Amino acid sequence: MIGCQLASFMTLSRMTRAATLVDTLPRREQILDAALALFARFGLNNVTTRQIAAAVGISQPSLYAHFPNRDAICAAVCARAMEGLYNSLITAIAPSDPIRTRITRLGQNYLQFGLTNEAAYRVAFMGEMETEGFGPDDAVLASGLRAFGVLHALVSEIYPDDAHLAVLKAQSTWASIHGLTSLLLGCRNFPWVDMDGFISLHLDAIVNQLTGELTAQN
């Protein structure tokens, strides 16, 4: 078992190193890309800085010039993924569109990001990273809150006079969309009768619950 894992790592290391020969990305991004591939394949707790450095084709001291330790690399990988999610969500927002359309598109963009960036999503949102030590100035938390803020702003339009309820509804909606994304990633071989229809039905239920209350208020 260990021999197979080592062989897999060595193969992945050689492939990643070969790719970096023609890679023009800054070294920091090369490190994050290599770490993401390793984290996704072996798990956060089963990867060392030595392995990451080998995958990039640099020495361990050279890696430390960019990151002090593995946890810092993991945090940067997660923050980058959350920034990518934010960029994906913000493109769904067209102020002139009805609120229902904007929330639906946000959900669609969230799902698309998760399903097309599986490794990044799994590491950032479904991984083993320790979060208890996150403080108010933590870059990972800040990136996550920035992405969540896009949804929160939309939901706040429905509940302009109740900030507490707006946060609760936004968090509940976020949990529902994340749950759907995680389910689809974790059960790719499940015989979904109609994947597109299933996604549309789920998102419609979320949006109907929110905008239905908006209609009732009016």
N, C-alpha and C positions, 0 to 999 in steps of 0.2 A: 504493500500500500504506500509506504513512505517512498520506496523506490520509484513508483509510478508518479507520485506527486513531484519528486525531485526532477524526474525526466520531463514532466510537463512544464515545470518552472524553467528548466534549462532551454527547452524549445521556445517558450514564450520570450525568454531573455534574449536569445539569439535573434528572433524575429523583430523584437523591439529595437535592439541595437542596430540591426541592418537598416531599419526604417529611419533611424536618426541620422544615418550617414548622409541622407539627402534632405533631411529635415531642416528647415530654415527657422523653426520656431525658437524663441528665446529659451535659454537653458531652463529657466524656471518652469515654463510651460511643458517642456520635454519631461521634466521630472514629474509634474502633475499628471501628464498623460500616461507615463509608465506606471506610476503609483496607482492610478485609477484602474488600469488593466490588471495589475496584480491584486489589488484589493477585491475587485469584482470576481476574480478567479479563485483566490485562496482565502479570502476573508481578511478583515482589517487586522485581526490579532495574530495572523499567521504570516505576516510580511515584515521584513526588516529593512532598515535603511541600506544595508549592504546589498540586499537583493534589488532594491529600487535603483541604487547606483549602478549595479551591474547591468540592469535592463536598459539604462540610458547610455551606458558605455563610458562612465566616468568613475573616478575614485570616490570612496566614502567621504574623505575630507573635502573634496570638491562639492559634494552634495551639501555638506554642512555649511558651505559658504552661502547657500540659499535658504536652507531650513535647519533649525537647531536639532530637530529630532523627528521621529515618525509621526508623532501626534500633531506636530505643526503641519506636516505634509497632509495628513488626513483632514485637518481643519481647513486647509486651503482648497483641497479637492471638494469638500462639502460646500464651502462658501462659493466656489466657482459654479458648482451645479445649481445652487439656489439663485445665483445671479442670472444663470441661463434661464431658469424657470421664470424669474421676474421679467426678463426681456421677452420671453414668449407670451406671458400674460398681458403685458402692457400693449402689445400689438393688437390685442383683441378689443381694445377700448377705442371706440369712436364716439365722442361725446354727443353727436347728433343722433345716434341710434337709440331706440327704446331700451329701457333698463333690462327688459327680458332678453333682448337680442345680445346685449353686452355680457350678461351673466352666462348665457348659453355659449357664446364664443369663448369666454374665459375658460369654462369647463372643457370645451373641445381642445383649446390650446394646451391646457394643463395635461390632459390625457395624451395628446400628441407628443408633448415634450417627454413625458414619462416613458411612452412606448417606443419612441425613436432614440432615446438616450438612456437605454436600460441600465447600463453600467453605472452611469452618473447618478441616476435616480435611486438605484438600489443602495449605493454606498451612502448617499446623502440622507435618504429618507427611510431606508429599510435595513441599514447596516448596524454595526455593533459599537458605533462611536459613543463614548461616554459624554453625557450631556449635563450631568449634575453640577459640573463645575462652571457652566456657562454663566458669565456675569453680564451686566447691562452693556458693557463695552465689547463683548465678544463678537468677532467678525462673522462667525457662523450664525449666531443668533440674529445679528443685525441683518444679514442677507436674507435669512428666512422670514423675518418680520417685514422686510421690504416687499418680498413677494406676496406675503399674506395681505399686506396693506392695499394691494390692488383690488382684491376681493372685498376687503373691509370697506373701502371707499364706496364701492357699488352698493353694498348692503346698507350702508349708512344713508344712502339716498332714500331707501324704503322706510327707514326708521330715524328720521332726522331729529326727532324729539326725545329719543330714548337711546343714549349712547351705550348703556350697559347691554340692552337687548340687541343692539346692532352688533356688538362684539360677539355675543353668544351665538347669534344667527350666523355670523360670518365664520366663526370657528366650527360650528356644526356643519355648515356647507363645505368648508375646507376638508373636514374629516370625511365627509361622504365622497368627495371627489378623489381624495387620496386613497380611500378604501377601495374604490372602483379600480383605480390605477394599479394598486398593489395586487388586487385580485386577478386582474388581467395578466400582469407580469408573472404571478405565481402559478397560474393555471392555464398556461398557453395551450396545453393539450386537451383541455376540457371541451367537450362537444357542444359549444355554444350553438344554439339553433340559428341565430342570426346576430352576428357580432355587432354590426352597425345598428341594427334595430334595438339590441339590448342597450347599447351605449346611449342612443337617443332617448329611449324610454327612461333610463336612469336620470339623465340630465333634465329631461322634461319634468320628472317628478320633483327634482330639487328646485327648479325654476318656478314650477307651479306653486309650490309651497310658499316661496318667497313673494312672488308677484301676486298670488292670490290674496295674501294678507294686505298687499298694497291696494288691490281693488276693493277689498272690504273696508279699508280705511276711507276710501273715497266714496 
